[in-house]
Amino acid sequence: MREIKFRAWDNLEKRMRKVVSLHWQGDKLVSARLEGENEPIPIEGRLVIEQSTGLKDKHSVEIYKGDICSFANKNGKHVGVVERSDDLASFGLRMVKNNFLYTFSEFNIMGVDLDVLEVASNIHENPELLEEK
């Protein structure tokens, strides 16, 4: 069984932080304890929690929801952002050129190896990478 990991974009500090634990009230996520903090920090308005896909890019960098990834194949260079699928059962890459979400399992079907993916940044630090040129 794989470990489920999370990270948090801290809107106040404008940086990515490692999540140590998540705290719920009923079915609502309300706070998270972050590495280097003694007390949980409220989610609302401050933190954006993002889950790891369990995959790594070609440089062994862990891929998380919200990452901007690129890859090149015979059809050129492609850029997209990692999202969860509508059924929440899997992750995929929403492509900039056609705004279509290809799940990572569909990449294999299309003959694109996942080990060509490269994490370029994330949507919080470099959203301009998602703009078409």
Beta strands, then each sheet from edge to edge (+ up, - down):
strand 1: 6-10
strand 2: 15-25
strand 3: 28-34
strand 4: 41-42
strand 5: 47-56
strand 6: 62-64
strand 7: 67-73
strand 8: 76-84
strand 9: 91-95
strand 10: 101-103
strand 11: 118-122
sheet 1: 4+ 3- 2+ 1- 5+ 6-
sheet 2: 10+ 9- 8+ 7- 11+
end
